[in-house]
Amino acid sequence: MTKELTCANCNRKIEEGEEFTATITMPSEKSMLVGRLDTTIAKVAKKVLCKNCN
Ligand SMILES: [Zn+2]
């Protein structure tokens, strides 16, 4: 179940190899993020922007 990362502004999917900006809150030690980076970011990011919208 991979939650795709999409841009909050243009709604475009962030593609492999593409740069993007994500606003993430530093998690506590207890809930430190593990696992696939894209899945993790999709779960915790408040805002994801593709490079065109950044
Ligand atoms: Zn965008």
mmCIF file of the protein (N, C-alpha, C, O) and its ligand, coordinates in Angstrom:
data_MODEL
# 
_entry.id   MODEL 
# 
loop_
_entity.id 
_entity.type 
_entity.pdbx_number_of_molecules 
1 polymer     1 
2 non-polymer 1 
# 
_entity_poly.entity_id                      1 
_entity_poly.type                           'polypeptide(L)' 
_entity_poly.nstd_linkage                   no 
_entity_poly.nstd_monomer                   no 
_entity_poly.pdbx_seq_one_letter_code       MTKELTCANCNRKIEEGEEFTATITMPSEKSMLVGRLDTTIAKVAKKVLCKNCN 
_entity_poly.pdbx_seq_one_letter_code_can   MTKELTCANCNRKIEEGEEFTATITMPSEKSMLVGRLDTTIAKVAKKVLCKNCN 
_entity_poly.pdbx_strand_id                 A 
# 
loop_
_entity_poly_seq.entity_id 
_entity_poly_seq.num 
_entity_poly_seq.mon_id 
_entity_poly_seq.hetero 
1 1  MET n 
1 2  THR n 
1 3  LYS n 
1 4  GLU n 
1 5  LEU n 
1 6  THR n 
1 7  CYS n 
1 8  ALA n 
1 9  ASN n 
1 10 CYS n 
1 11 ASN n 
1 12 ARG n 
1 13 LYS n 
1 14 ILE n 
1 15 GLU n 
1 16 GLU n 
1 17 GLY n 
1 18 GLU n 
1 19 GLU n 
1 20 PHE n 
1 21 THR n 
1 22 ALA n 
1 23 THR n 
1 24 ILE n 
1 25 THR n 
1 26 MET n 
1 27 PRO n 
1 28 SER n 
1 29 GLU n 
1 30 LYS n 
1 31 SER n 
1 32 MET n 
1 33 LEU n 
1 34 VAL n 
1 35 GLY n 
1 36 ARG n 
1 37 LEU n 
1 38 ASP n 
1 39 THR n 
1 40 THR n 
1 41 ILE n 
1 42 ALA n 
1 43 LYS n 
1 44 VAL n 
1 45 ALA n 
1 46 LYS n 
1 47 LYS n 
1 48 VAL n 
1 49 LEU n 
1 50 CYS n 
1 51 LYS n 
1 52 ASN n 
1 53 CYS n 
1 54 ASN n 
# 
loop_
_struct_asym.id 
_struct_asym.entity_id 
A 1 
B 2 
# 
loop_
_chem_comp.id 
_chem_comp.type 
_chem_comp.mon_nstd_flag 
ALA 'L-peptide linking' y 
ARG 'L-peptide linking' y 
ASN 'L-peptide linking' y 
ASP 'L-peptide linking' y 
CYS 'L-peptide linking' y 
GLU 'L-peptide linking' y 
GLY 'peptide linking'   y 
ILE 'L-peptide linking' y 
LEU 'L-peptide linking' y 
LYS 'L-peptide linking' y 
MET 'L-peptide linking' y 
PHE 'L-peptide linking' y 
PRO 'L-peptide linking' y 
SER 'L-peptide linking' y 
THR 'L-peptide linking' y 
VAL 'L-peptide linking' y 
ZN  non-polymer         . 
# 
_pdbx_entity_nonpoly.entity_id   2 
_pdbx_entity_nonpoly.name        ? 
_pdbx_entity_nonpoly.comp_id     ZN 
# 
_pdbx_nonpoly_scheme.asym_id         B 
_pdbx_nonpoly_scheme.entity_id       2 
_pdbx_nonpoly_scheme.mon_id          ZN 
_pdbx_nonpoly_scheme.ndb_seq_num     1 
_pdbx_nonpoly_scheme.pdb_seq_num     101 
_pdbx_nonpoly_scheme.auth_seq_num    101 
_pdbx_nonpoly_scheme.pdb_mon_id      ZN 
_pdbx_nonpoly_scheme.auth_mon_id     ZN 
_pdbx_nonpoly_scheme.pdb_strand_id   A 
_pdbx_nonpoly_scheme.pdb_ins_code    . 
# 
loop_
_atom_site.group_PDB 
_atom_site.id 
_atom_site.type_symbol 
_atom_site.label_atom_id 
_atom_site.label_alt_id 
_atom_site.label_comp_id 
_atom_site.label_asym_id 
_atom_site.label_entity_id 
_atom_site.label_seq_id 
_atom_site.pdbx_PDB_ins_code 
_atom_site.Cartn_x 
_atom_site.Cartn_y 
_atom_site.Cartn_z 
_atom_site.occupancy 
_atom_site.B_iso_or_equiv 
_atom_site.pdbx_formal_charge 
_atom_site.auth_seq_id 
_atom_site.auth_comp_id 
_atom_site.auth_asym_id 
_atom_site.auth_atom_id 
_atom_site.pdbx_PDB_model_num 
ATOM   1   N  N  . MET A 1 1  ? 0.843  -1.193 0.000   1.00 0.00 ? 1   MET A N  1 
ATOM   2   C  CA . MET A 1 1  ? 0.000  0.000  0.000   1.00 0.00 ? 1   MET A CA 1 
ATOM   3   C  C  . MET A 1 1  ? 0.878  1.243  0.000   1.00 0.00 ? 1   MET A C  1 
ATOM   4   O  O  . MET A 1 1  ? 1.144  1.814  1.058   1.00 0.00 ? 1   MET A O  1 
ATOM   5   N  N  . THR A 1 2  ? 1.313  1.650  -1.131  1.00 0.00 ? 2   THR A N  1 
ATOM   6   C  CA . THR A 1 2  ? 2.112  2.855  -1.194  1.00 0.00 ? 2   THR A CA 1 
ATOM   7   C  C  . THR A 1 2  ? 1.221  4.053  -1.436  1.00 0.00 ? 2   THR A C  1 
ATOM   8   O  O  . THR A 1 2  ? 0.510  4.138  -2.437  1.00 0.00 ? 2   THR A O  1 
ATOM   9   N  N  . LYS A 1 3  ? 1.281  4.969  -0.498  1.00 0.00 ? 3   LYS A N  1 
ATOM   10  C  CA . LYS A 1 3  ? 0.542  6.204  -0.700  1.00 0.00 ? 3   LYS A CA 1 
ATOM   11  C  C  . LYS A 1 3  ? 1.411  7.103  -1.552  1.00 0.00 ? 3   LYS A C  1 
ATOM   12  O  O  . LYS A 1 3  ? 2.540  7.423  -1.182  1.00 0.00 ? 3   LYS A O  1 
ATOM   13  N  N  . GLU A 1 4  ? 0.890  7.503  -2.680  1.00 0.00 ? 4   GLU A N  1 
ATOM   14  C  CA . GLU A 1 4  ? 1.690  8.315  -3.578  1.00 0.00 ? 4   GLU A CA 1 
ATOM   15  C  C  . GLU A 1 4  ? 1.843  9.733  -3.058  1.00 0.00 ? 4   GLU A C  1 
ATOM   16  O  O  . GLU A 1 4  ? 0.945  10.298 -2.435  1.00 0.00 ? 4   GLU A O  1 
ATOM   17  N  N  . LEU A 1 5  ? 2.993  10.275 -3.332  1.00 0.00 ? 5   LEU A N  1 
ATOM   18  C  CA . LEU A 1 5  ? 3.238  11.661 -2.969  1.00 0.00 ? 5   LEU A CA 1 
ATOM   19  C  C  . LEU A 1 5  ? 2.747  12.550 -4.101  1.00 0.00 ? 5   LEU A C  1 
ATOM   20  O  O  . LEU A 1 5  ? 3.161  12.408 -5.252  1.00 0.00 ? 5   LEU A O  1 
ATOM   21  N  N  . THR A 1 6  ? 1.873  13.449 -3.757  1.00 0.00 ? 6   THR A N  1 
ATOM   22  C  CA . THR A 1 6  ? 1.396  14.375 -4.776  1.00 0.00 ? 6   THR A CA 1 
ATOM   23  C  C  . THR A 1 6  ? 1.615  15.804 -4.299  1.00 0.00 ? 6   THR A C  1 
ATOM   24  O  O  . THR A 1 6  ? 1.607  16.080 -3.099  1.00 0.00 ? 6   THR A O  1 
ATOM   25  N  N  . CYS A 1 7  ? 1.806  16.682 -5.228  1.00 0.00 ? 7   CYS A N  1 
ATOM   26  C  CA . CYS A 1 7  ? 2.050  18.077 -4.923  1.00 0.00 ? 7   CYS A CA 1 
ATOM   27  C  C  . CYS A 1 7  ? 0.782  18.728 -4.365  1.00 0.00 ? 7   CYS A C  1 
ATOM   28  O  O  . CYS A 1 7  ? -0.309 18.553 -4.909  1.00 0.00 ? 7   CYS A O  1 
ATOM   29  N  N  . ALA A 1 8  ? 0.939  19.475 -3.281  1.00 0.00 ? 8   ALA A N  1 
ATOM   30  C  CA . ALA A 1 8  ? -0.210 20.112 -2.639  1.00 0.00 ? 8   ALA A CA 1 
ATOM   31  C  C  . ALA A 1 8  ? -0.751 21.252 -3.485  1.00 0.00 ? 8   ALA A C  1 
ATOM   32  O  O  . ALA A 1 8  ? -1.898 21.664 -3.311  1.00 0.00 ? 8   ALA A O  1 
ATOM   33  N  N  . ASN A 1 9  ? 0.039  21.749 -4.371  1.00 0.00 ? 9   ASN A N  1 
ATOM   34  C  CA . ASN A 1 9  ? -0.372 22.886 -5.182  1.00 0.00 ? 9   ASN A CA 1 
ATOM   35  C  C  . ASN A 1 9  ? -0.992 22.468 -6.522  1.00 0.00 ? 9   ASN A C  1 
ATOM   36  O  O  . ASN A 1 9  ? -2.120 22.858 -6.825  1.00 0.00 ? 9   ASN A O  1 
ATOM   37  N  N  . CYS A 1 10 ? -0.281 21.691 -7.312  1.00 0.00 ? 10  CYS A N  1 
ATOM   38  C  CA . CYS A 1 10 ? -0.782 21.326 -8.636  1.00 0.00 ? 10  CYS A CA 1 
ATOM   39  C  C  . CYS A 1 10 ? -1.334 19.902 -8.690  1.00 0.00 ? 10  CYS A C  1 
ATOM   40  O  O  . CYS A 1 10 ? -1.868 19.470 -9.711  1.00 0.00 ? 10  CYS A O  1 
ATOM   41  N  N  . ASN A 1 11 ? -1.198 19.180 -7.576  1.00 0.00 ? 11  ASN A N  1 
ATOM   42  C  CA . ASN A 1 11 ? -1.785 17.844 -7.474  1.00 0.00 ? 11  ASN A CA 1 
ATOM   43  C  C  . ASN A 1 11 ? -1.111 16.799 -8.356  1.00 0.00 ? 11  ASN A C  1 
ATOM   44  O  O  . ASN A 1 11 ? -1.623 15.694 -8.536  1.00 0.00 ? 11  ASN A O  1 
ATOM   45  N  N  . ARG A 1 12 ? 0.019  17.159 -8.890  1.00 0.00 ? 12  ARG A N  1 
ATOM   46  C  CA . ARG A 1 12 ? 0.753  16.241 -9.732  1.00 0.00 ? 12  ARG A CA 1 
ATOM   47  C  C  . ARG A 1 12 ? 1.499  15.232 -8.866  1.00 0.00 ? 12  ARG A C  1 
ATOM   48  O  O  . ARG A 1 12 ? 1.941  15.555 -7.763  1.00 0.00 ? 12  ARG A O  1 
ATOM   49  N  N  . LYS A 1 13 ? 1.635  14.019 -9.368  1.00 0.00 ? 13  LYS A N  1 
ATOM   50  C  CA . LYS A 1 13 ? 2.360  12.989 -8.642  1.00 0.00 ? 13  LYS A CA 1 
ATOM   51  C  C  . LYS A 1 13 ? 3.855  13.293 -8.684  1.00 0.00 ? 13  LYS A C  1 
ATOM   52  O  O  . LYS A 1 13 ? 4.383  13.669 -9.731  1.00 0.00 ? 13  LYS A O  1 
ATOM   53  N  N  . ILE A 1 14 ? 4.536  13.134 -7.557  1.00 0.00 ? 14  ILE A N  1 
ATOM   54  C  CA . ILE A 1 14 ? 5.983  13.313 -7.535  1.00 0.00 ? 14  ILE A CA 1 
ATOM   55  C  C  . ILE A 1 14 ? 6.602  12.044 -8.128  1.00 0.00 ? 14  ILE A C  1 
ATOM   56  O  O  . ILE A 1 14 ? 6.406  10.942 -7.615  1.00 0.00 ? 14  ILE A O  1 
ATOM   57  N  N  . GLU A 1 15 ? 7.337  12.223 -9.197  1.00 0.00 ? 15  GLU A N  1 
ATOM   58  C  CA . GLU A 1 15 ? 7.909  11.083 -9.899  1.00 0.00 ? 15  GLU A CA 1 
ATOM   59  C  C  . GLU A 1 15 ? 9.254  10.670 -9.327  1.00 0.00 ? 15  GLU A C  1 
ATOM   60  O  O  . GLU A 1 15 ? 9.919  11.434 -8.626  1.00 0.00 ? 15  GLU A O  1 
ATOM   61  N  N  . GLU A 1 16 ? 9.635  9.441  -9.644  1.00 0.00 ? 16  GLU A N  1 
ATOM   62  C  CA . GLU A 1 16 ? 10.917 8.917  -9.227  1.00 0.00 ? 16  GLU A CA 1 
ATOM   63  C  C  . GLU A 1 16 ? 12.041 9.801  -9.755  1.00 0.00 ? 16  GLU A C  1 
ATOM   64  O  O  . GLU A 1 16 ? 12.029 10.196 -10.921 1.00 0.00 ? 16  GLU A O  1 
ATOM   65  N  N  . GLY A 1 17 ? 12.997 10.106 -8.911  1.00 0.00 ? 17  GLY A N  1 
ATOM   66  C  CA . GLY A 1 17 ? 14.134 10.909 -9.330  1.00 0.00 ? 17  GLY A CA 1 
ATOM   67  C  C  . GLY A 1 17 ? 13.877 12.407 -9.311  1.00 0.00 ? 17  GLY A C  1 
ATOM   68  O  O  . GLY A 1 17 ? 14.772 13.208 -9.580  1.00 0.00 ? 17  GLY A O  1 
ATOM   69  N  N  . GLU A 1 18 ? 12.659 12.768 -8.993  1.00 0.00 ? 18  GLU A N  1 
ATOM   70  C  CA . GLU A 1 18 ? 12.304 14.182 -8.968  1.00 0.00 ? 18  GLU A CA 1 
ATOM   71  C  C  . GLU A 1 18 ? 12.597 14.782 -7.599  1.00 0.00 ? 18  GLU A C  1 
ATOM   72  O  O  . GLU A 1 18 ? 12.463 14.119 -6.570  1.00 0.00 ? 18  GLU A O  1 
ATOM   73  N  N  . GLU A 1 19 ? 13.000 16.050 -7.608  1.00 0.00 ? 19  GLU A N  1 
ATOM   74  C  CA . GLU A 1 19 ? 13.204 16.724 -6.332  1.00 0.00 ? 19  GLU A CA 1 
ATOM   75  C  C  . GLU A 1 19 ? 11.883 17.303 -5.859  1.00 0.00 ? 19  GLU A C  1 
ATOM   76  O  O  . GLU A 1 19 ? 11.058 17.730 -6.666  1.00 0.00 ? 19  GLU A O  1 
ATOM   77  N  N  . PHE A 1 20 ? 11.687 17.316 -4.557  1.00 0.00 ? 20  PHE A N  1 
ATOM   78  C  CA . PHE A 1 20 ? 10.476 17.919 -4.025  1.00 0.00 ? 20  PHE A CA 1 
ATOM   79  C  C  . PHE A 1 20 ? 10.758 18.461 -2.635  1.00 0.00 ? 20  PHE A C  1 
ATOM   80  O  O  . PHE A 1 20 ? 11.781 18.148 -2.026  1.00 0.00 ? 20  PHE A O  1 
ATOM   81  N  N  . THR A 1 21 ? 9.849  19.268 -2.149  1.00 0.00 ? 21  THR A N  1 
ATOM   82  C  CA . THR A 1 21 ? 9.976  19.867 -0.828  1.00 0.00 ? 21  THR A CA 1 
ATOM   83  C  C  . THR A 1 21 ? 8.839  19.370 0.042   1.00 0.00 ? 21  THR A C  1 
ATOM   84  O  O  . THR A 1 21 ? 7.679  19.371 -0.371  1.00 0.00 ? 21  THR A O  1 
ATOM   85  N  N  . ALA A 1 22 ? 9.180  18.942 1.257   1.00 0.00 ? 22  ALA A N  1 
ATOM   86  C  CA . ALA A 1 22 ? 8.146  18.478 2.179   1.00 0.00 ? 22  ALA A CA 1 
ATOM   87  C  C  . ALA A 1 22 ? 8.300  19.186 3.512   1.00 0.00 ? 22  ALA A C  1 
ATOM   88  O  O  . ALA A 1 22 ? 9.412  19.353 4.013   1.00 0.00 ? 22  ALA A O  1 
ATOM   89  N  N  . THR A 1 23 ? 7.195  19.595 4.074   1.00 0.00 ? 23  THR A N  1 
ATOM   90  C  CA . THR A 1 23 ? 7.209  20.168 5.413   1.00 0.00 ? 23  THR A CA 1 
ATOM   91  C  C  . THR A 1 23 ? 6.861  19.060 6.392   1.00 0.00 ? 23  THR A C  1 
ATOM   92  O  O  . THR A 1 23 ? 5.776  18.479 6.352   1.00 0.00 ? 23  THR A O  1 
ATOM   93  N  N  . ILE A 1 24 ? 7.809  18.788 7.265   1.00 0.00 ? 24  ILE A N  1 
ATOM   94  C  CA . ILE A 1 24 ? 7.649  17.664 8.195   1.00 0.00 ? 24  ILE A CA 1 
ATOM   95  C  C  . ILE A 1 24 ? 7.940  18.123 9.617   1.00 0.00 ? 24  ILE A C  1 
ATOM   96  O  O  . ILE A 1 24 ? 8.871  18.893 9.852   1.00 0.00 ? 24  ILE A O  1 
ATOM   97  N  N  . THR A 1 25 ? 7.147  17.652 10.550  1.00 0.00 ? 25  THR A N  1 
ATOM   98  C  CA . THR A 1 25 ? 7.404  17.929 11.955  1.00 0.00 ? 25  THR A CA 1 
ATOM   99  C  C  . THR A 1 25 ? 8.377  16.890 12.491  1.00 0.00 ? 25  THR A C  1 
ATOM   100 O  O  . THR A 1 25 ? 8.219  15.694 12.249  1.00 0.00 ? 25  THR A O  1 
ATOM   101 N  N  . MET A 1 26 ? 9.367  17.348 13.210  1.00 0.00 ? 26  MET A N  1 
ATOM   102 C  CA . MET A 1 26 ? 10.320 16.423 13.813  1.00 0.00 ? 26  MET A CA 1 
ATOM   103 C  C  . MET A 1 26 ? 9.582  15.489 14.763  1.00 0.00 ? 26  MET A C  1 
ATOM   104 O  O  . MET A 1 26 ? 8.951  15.953 15.712  1.00 0.00 ? 26  MET A O  1 
ATOM   105 N  N  . PRO A 1 27 ? 9.649  14.179 14.525  1.00 0.00 ? 27  PRO A N  1 
ATOM   106 C  CA . PRO A 1 27 ? 8.924  13.242 15.383  1.00 0.00 ? 27  PRO A CA 1 
ATOM   107 C  C  . PRO A 1 27 ? 9.669  13.019 16.693  1.00 0.00 ? 27  PRO A C  1 
ATOM   108 O  O  . PRO A 1 27 ? 10.874 13.253 16.782  1.00 0.00 ? 27  PRO A O  1 
ATOM   109 N  N  . SER A 1 28 ? 8.947  12.571 17.695  1.00 0.00 ? 28  SER A N  1 
ATOM   110 C  CA . SER A 1 28 ? 9.593  12.239 18.962  1.00 0.00 ? 28  SER A CA 1 
ATOM   111 C  C  . SER A 1 28 ? 10.394 10.954 18.779  1.00 0.00 ? 28  SER A C  1 
ATOM   112 O  O  . SER A 1 28 ? 10.166 10.199 17.834  1.00 0.00 ? 28  SER A O  1 
ATOM   113 N  N  . GLU A 1 29 ? 11.319 10.715 19.679  1.00 0.00 ? 29  GLU A N  1 
ATOM   114 C  CA . GLU A 1 29 ? 12.166 9.526  19.612  1.00 0.00 ? 29  GLU A CA 1 
ATOM   115 C  C  . GLU A 1 29 ? 11.311 8.254  19.526  1.00 0.00 ? 29  GLU A C  1 
ATOM   116 O  O  . GLU A 1 29 ? 11.635 7.308  18.807  1.00 0.00 ? 29  GLU A O  1 
ATOM   117 N  N  . LYS A 1 30 ? 10.228 8.267  20.272  1.00 0.00 ? 30  LYS A N  1 
ATOM   118 C  CA . LYS A 1 30 ? 9.355  7.096  20.340  1.00 0.00 ? 30  LYS A CA 1 
ATOM   119 C  C  . LYS A 1 30 ? 8.675  6.791  19.014  1.00 0.00 ? 30  LYS A C  1 
ATOM   120 O  O  . LYS A 1 30 ? 8.500  5.635  18.628  1.00 0.00 ? 30  LYS A O  1 
ATOM   121 N  N  . SER A 1 31 ? 8.305  7.843  18.345  1.00 0.00 ? 31  SER A N  1 
ATOM   122 C  CA . SER A 1 31 ? 7.584  7.626  17.091  1.00 0.00 ? 31  SER A CA 1 
ATOM   123 C  C  . SER A 1 31 ? 8.479  7.914  15.896  1.00 0.00 ? 31  SER A C  1 
ATOM   124 O  O  . SER A 1 31 ? 8.004  8.288  14.824  1.00 0.00 ? 31  SER A O  1 
ATOM   125 N  N  . MET A 1 32 ? 9.779  7.737  16.095  1.00 0.00 ? 32  MET A N  1 
ATOM   126 C  CA . MET A 1 32 ? 10.721 8.015  15.017  1.00 0.00 ? 32  MET A CA 1 
ATOM   127 C  C  . MET A 1 32 ? 10.362 7.200  13.785  1.00 0.00 ? 32  MET A C  1 
ATOM   128 O  O  . MET A 1 32 ? 9.976  6.034  13.868  1.00 0.00 ? 32  MET A O  1 
ATOM   129 N  N  . LEU A 1 33 ? 10.501 7.843  12.665  1.00 0.00 ? 33  LEU A N  1 
ATOM   130 C  CA . LEU A 1 33 ? 10.028 7.265  11.421  1.00 0.00 ? 33  LEU A CA 1 
ATOM   131 C  C  . LEU A 1 33 ? 10.926 6.147  10.915  1.00 0.00 ? 33  LEU A C  1 
ATOM   132 O  O  . LEU A 1 33 ? 12.151 6.270  10.901  1.00 0.00 ? 33  LEU A O  1 
ATOM   133 N  N  . VAL A 1 34 ? 10.309 5.079  10.509  1.00 0.00 ? 34  VAL A N  1 
ATOM   134 C  CA . VAL A 1 34 ? 11.043 3.983  9.897   1.00 0.00 ? 34  VAL A CA 1 
ATOM   135 C  C  . VAL A 1 34 ? 10.280 3.521  8.664   1.00 0.00 ? 34  VAL A C  1 
ATOM   136 O  O  . VAL A 1 34 ? 9.082  3.769  8.528   1.00 0.00 ? 34  VAL A O  1 
ATOM   137 N  N  . GLY A 1 35 ? 10.981 2.856  7.784   1.00 0.00 ? 35  GLY A N  1 
ATOM   138 C  CA . GLY A 1 35 ? 10.323 2.305  6.607   1.00 0.00 ? 35  GLY A CA 1 
ATOM   139 C  C  . GLY A 1 35 ? 10.657 3.058  5.344   1.00 0.00 ? 35  GLY A C  1 
ATOM   140 O  O  . GLY A 1 35 ? 11.590 3.859  5.294   1.00 0.00 ? 35  GLY A O  1 
ATOM   141 N  N  . ARG A 1 36 ? 9.892  2.786  4.354   1.00 0.00 ? 36  ARG A N  1 
ATOM   142 C  CA . ARG A 1 36 ? 10.122 3.429  3.060   1.00 0.00 ? 36  ARG A CA 1 
ATOM   143 C  C  . ARG A 1 36 ? 9.986  4.926  3.181   1.00 0.00 ? 36  ARG A C  1 
ATOM   144 O  O  . ARG A 1 36 ? 9.074  5.428  3.838   1.00 0.00 ? 36  ARG A O  1 
ATOM   145 N  N  . LEU A 1 37 ? 10.885 5.630  2.553   1.00 0.00 ? 37  LEU A N  1 
ATOM   146 C  CA . LEU A 1 37 ? 10.886 7.082  2.663   1.00 0.00 ? 37  LEU A CA 1 
ATOM   147 C  C  . LEU A 1 37 ? 9.618  7.712  2.065   1.00 0.00 ? 37  LEU A C  1 
ATOM   148 O  O  . LEU A 1 37 ? 9.033  8.619  2.656   1.00 0.00 ? 37  LEU A O  1 
ATOM   149 N  N  . ASP A 1 38 ? 9.207  7.226  0.902   1.00 0.00 ? 38  ASP A N  1 
ATOM   150 C  CA . ASP A 1 38 ? 8.022  7.840  0.278   1.00 0.00 ? 38  ASP A CA 1 
ATOM   151 C  C  . ASP A 1 38 ? 6.762  7.609  1.107   1.00 0.00 ? 38  ASP A C  1 
ATOM   152 O  O  . ASP A 1 38 ? 5.942  8.512  1.274   1.00 0.00 ? 38  ASP A O  1 
ATOM   153 N  N  . THR A 1 39 ? 6.620  6.405  1.616   1.00 0.00 ? 39  THR A N  1 
ATOM   154 C  CA . THR A 1 39 ? 5.457  6.082  2.443   1.00 0.00 ? 39  THR A CA 1 
ATOM   155 C  C  . THR A 1 39 ? 5.459  6.914  3.713   1.00 0.00 ? 39  THR A C  1 
ATOM   156 O  O  . THR A 1 39 ? 4.439  7.466  4.127   1.00 0.00 ? 39  THR A O  1 
ATOM   157 N  N  . THR A 1 40 ? 6.647  6.986  4.323   1.00 0.00 ? 40  THR A N  1 
ATOM   158 C  CA . THR A 1 40 ? 6.786  7.734  5.561   1.00 0.00 ? 40  THR A CA 1 
ATOM   159 C  C  . THR A 1 40 ? 6.469  9.211  5.355   1.00 0.00 ? 40  THR A C  1 
ATOM   160 O  O  . THR A 1 40 ? 5.750  9.821  6.147   1.00 0.00 ? 40  THR A O  1 
ATOM   161 N  N  . ILE A 1 41 ? 7.003  9.762  4.309   1.00 0.00 ? 41  ILE A N  1 
ATOM   162 C  CA . ILE A 1 41 ? 6.751  11.183 4.043   1.00 0.00 ? 41  ILE A CA 1 
ATOM   163 C  C  . ILE A 1 41 ? 5.270  11.410 3.758   1.00 0.00 ? 41  ILE A C  1 
ATOM   164 O  O  . ILE A 1 41 ? 4.680  12.378 4.238   1.00 0.00 ? 41  ILE A O  1 
ATOM   165 N  N  . ALA A 1 42 ? 4.680  10.518 2.981   1.00 0.00 ? 42  ALA A N  1 
ATOM   166 C  CA . ALA A 1 42 ? 3.256  10.652 2.667   1.00 0.00 ? 42  ALA A CA 1 
ATOM   167 C  C  . ALA A 1 42 ? 2.428  10.645 3.951   1.00 0.00 ? 42  ALA A C  1 
ATOM   168 O  O  . ALA A 1 42 ? 1.396  11.309 4.040   1.00 0.00 ? 42  ALA A O  1 
ATOM   169 N  N  . LYS A 1 43 ? 2.891  9.894  4.935   1.00 0.00 ? 43  LYS A N  1 
ATOM   170 C  CA . LYS A 1 43 ? 2.164  9.764  6.196   1.00 0.00 ? 43  LYS A CA 1 
ATOM   171 C  C  . LYS A 1 43 ? 2.301  10.995 7.083   1.00 0.00 ? 43  LYS A C  1 
ATOM   172 O  O  . LYS A 1 43 ? 1.329  11.430 7.699   1.00 0.00 ? 43  LYS A O  1 
ATOM   173 N  N  . VAL A 1 44 ? 3.504  11.556 7.148   1.00 0.00 ? 44  VAL A N  1 
ATOM   174 C  CA . VAL A 1 44 ? 3.737  12.616 8.123   1.00 0.00 ? 44  VAL A CA 1 
ATOM   175 C  C  . VAL A 1 44 ? 3.839  14.028 7.561   1.00 0.00 ? 44  VAL A C  1 
ATOM   176 O  O  . VAL A 1 44 ? 3.717  15.008 8.296   1.00 0.00 ? 44  VAL A O  1 
ATOM   177 N  N  . ALA A 1 45 ? 4.060  14.123 6.272   1.00 0.00 ? 45  ALA A N  1 
ATOM   178 C  CA . ALA A 1 45 ? 4.262  15.458 5.710   1.00 0.00 ? 45  ALA A CA 1 
ATOM   179 C  C  . ALA A 1 45 ? 2.999  16.296 5.786   1.00 0.00 ? 45  ALA A C  1 
ATOM   180 O  O  . ALA A 1 45 ? 1.901  15.829 5.481   1.00 0.00 ? 45  ALA A O  1 
ATOM   181 N  N  . LYS A 1 46 ? 3.175  17.537 6.197   1.00 0.00 ? 46  LYS A N  1 
ATOM   182 C  CA . LYS A 1 46 ? 2.044  18.460 6.254   1.00 0.00 ? 46  LYS A CA 1 
ATOM   183 C  C  . LYS A 1 46 ? 1.799  19.011 4.865   1.00 0.00 ? 46  LYS A C  1 
ATOM   184 O  O  . LYS A 1 46 ? 0.667  19.301 4.479   1.00 0.00 ? 46  LYS A O  1 
ATOM   185 N  N  . LYS A 1 47 ? 2.880  19.148 4.129   1.00 0.00 ? 47  LYS A N  1 
ATOM   186 C  CA . LYS A 1 47 ? 2.771  19.771 2.826   1.00 0.00 ? 47  LYS A CA 1 
ATOM   187 C  C  . LYS A 1 47 ? 3.885  19.260 1.932   1.00 0.00 ? 47  LYS A C  1 
ATOM   188 O  O  . LYS A 1 47 ? 5.048  19.222 2.333   1.00 0.00 ? 47  LYS A O  1 
ATOM   189 N  N  . VAL A 1 48 ? 3.526  18.870 0.724   1.00 0.00 ? 48  VAL A N  1 
ATOM   190 C  CA . VAL A 1 48 ? 4.505  18.416 -0.255  1.00 0.00 ? 48  VAL A CA 1 
ATOM   191 C  C  . VAL A 1 48 ? 4.367  19.279 -1.499  1.00 0.00 ? 48  VAL A C  1 
ATOM   192 O  O  . VAL A 1 48 ? 3.268  19.468 -2.021  1.00 0.00 ? 48  VAL A O  1 
ATOM   193 N  N  . LEU A 1 49 ? 5.481  19.792 -1.961  1.00 0.00 ? 49  LEU A N  1 
ATOM   194 C  CA . LEU A 1 49 ? 5.468  20.622 -3.166  1.00 0.00 ? 49  LEU A CA 1 
ATOM   195 C  C  . LEU A 1 49 ? 6.462  20.073 -4.178  1.00 0.00 ? 49  LEU A C  1 
ATOM   196 O  O  . LEU A 1 49 ? 7.593  19.739 -3.825  1.00 0.00 ? 49  LEU A O  1 
ATOM   197 N  N  . CYS A 1 50 ? 6.047  19.980 -5.427  1.00 0.00 ? 50  CYS A N  1 
ATOM   198 C  CA . CYS A 1 50 ? 6.967  19.559 -6.469  1.00 0.00 ? 50  CYS A CA 1 
ATOM   199 C  C  . CYS A 1 50 ? 7.916  20.715 -6.775  1.00 0.00 ? 50  CYS A C  1 
ATOM   200 O  O  . CYS A 1 50 ? 7.707  21.836 -6.312  1.00 0.00 ? 50  CYS A O  1 
ATOM   201 N  N  . LYS A 1 51 ? 8.948  20.439 -7.549  1.00 0.00 ? 51  LYS A N  1 
ATOM   202 C  CA . LYS A 1 51 ? 9.958  21.483 -7.764  1.00 0.00 ? 51  LYS A CA 1 
ATOM   203 C  C  . LYS A 1 51 ? 9.424  22.666 -8.565  1.00 0.00 ? 51  LYS A C  1 
ATOM   204 O  O  . LYS A 1 51 ? 9.952  23.773 -8.466  1.00 0.00 ? 51  LYS A O  1 
ATOM   205 N  N  . ASN A 1 52 ? 8.389  22.438 -9.348  1.00 0.00 ? 52  ASN A N  1 
ATOM   206 C  CA . ASN A 1 52 ? 7.808  23.534 -10.118 1.00 0.00 ? 52  ASN A CA 1 
ATOM   207 C  C  . ASN A 1 52 ? 7.040  24.521 -9.235  1.00 0.00 ? 52  ASN A C  1 
ATOM   208 O  O  . ASN A 1 52 ? 7.001  25.718 -9.518  1.00 0.00 ? 52  ASN A O  1 
ATOM   209 N  N  . CYS A 1 53 ? 6.446  24.019 -8.189  1.00 0.00 ? 53  CYS A N  1 
ATOM   210 C  CA . CYS A 1 53 ? 5.600  24.844 -7.327  1.00 0.00 ? 53  CYS A CA 1 
ATOM   211 C  C  . CYS A 1 53 ? 6.352  25.379 -6.118  1.00 0.00 ? 53  CYS A C  1 
ATOM   212 O  O  . CYS A 1 53 ? 5.838  26.215 -5.374  1.00 0.00 ? 53  CYS A O  1 
ATOM   213 N  N  . ASN A 1 54 ? 7.553  24.898 -5.931  1.00 0.00 ? 54  ASN A N  1 
ATOM   214 C  CA . ASN A 1 54 ? 8.301  25.317 -4.744  1.00 0.00 ? 54  ASN A CA 1 
ATOM   215 C  C  . ASN A 1 54 ? 8.739  26.763 -4.846  1.00 0.00 ? 54  ASN A C  1 
ATOM   216 O  O  . ASN A 1 54 ? 9.380  27.280 -3.932  1.00 0.00 ? 54  ASN A O  1 
HETATM 217 ZN ZN . ZN  B 2 .  ? 3.299  21.185 -8.096  1.00 0.00 2 101 ZN  A ZN 1 
# 
